[in-house]
Amino acid sequence: MHRRTLLAATGTGLAAVLTGCTASAGDGADDGNSTTESTPDPTPTPEPVDAVSVASGEHLTTVVGDGPAGDDGALKPHHIRLENPTGEPWTARIDVSRPLGAGHAETYELDADATVNVSLRVPADYEVTVTDVATDADATEAVGPDDFDCNRSWTAFSPGDGGVSVSGGSTRMACGSHVVGADDAVTVGLGDGSLPTGATKPHGLAVANPTDAADVVEFAYETPAGAVAFGGAYRLEPGARVGASLTEVREVTLRVVRRNESGEETTEAVTVETSQFDCNASSTTVSLTDDGGFEARTLSTLLFCGDAERKNESAAEGVGRQSDPQFGL
């Protein structure tokens, strides 16, 4: 267990009293010259900083996301590091944000040679900002799905000359597409975790390969702003499935690309609207077809949710309402 420390920046306020005295030639009556006192405003005392203390030589790790990248797997996480190679304590605030789902925000007091490691487990777009608490200097770096493969990779922040220094590195293995087998279905949670509730269920959104041949697909779960909440290139073996559970009522678009032997692309894009979240368990699946294309289908239970008109009815071709045992429907 790590100590939390209240840190206060050192500040000194000097209150000076200036006194001027004038001799009187008469009986001591006030002759218009009087004593003057001046008290400058003291320097305000900084607010204490609540920080997690990391001892010298210690390596503290925290995790963002629920997979699929893992240190022991073929798909490795990307690591964000706070490093203090100096001989003095360093207090830094880190803020890791992603399009869908919780990030990581914390302040750390690192002793000499201490390290904090934030392991990013979902290949996605991240923005990472590190601020030196003492100087208010900061540095911001972006991490994307392409930073996740079979190599160990990292982005490191450390105290610099009047600011925050940034460096990075990676091992140099040749990596192919991440392989997903029929028995290794990948599902990640995307959202703030506010679902399910009594009135609203999460929505499943997946890519599946029901054909008899393996194929490589590139996919991206995108917000309306185009930020990638989960993406990458995966080789889907027959029967394989890669998907997400949307645990927040948000509009999300799944874009999928596959290429034939000539390099020609076939694309599919499906959007889950906010109106598709209700009391029913539901899912949308983009399936690979034998002719090199895709088929998209939305499945749902048929509970009446209190609206006279079904909120998630769709007129799109290939959309049906039926039971899907893979999503417990």
Protein Blocks (a to p, Z undefined) as FASTA:
>chain_A
ZZdddddddddddddddddddddfbeopaehiacddddddddddddddddddddehiacd
ddedjbjbdfkbmbdcdddddddfbfbdcddddddddfbdcdddddddddehiacddddf
bgcddddddddfklopacdddddfklgcfbdcdddddddehiacddddddfbdcdddddd
fklcccddedehlaccfkbccdddddddfbfbdcddddddddfkopafbgcdddddehia
cddddfbdcddddddddddfkopacdddddddfklgcfbdcdddddddfkopacdddddd
fbdehiabdfkbcfbehiacdddfknoZZ
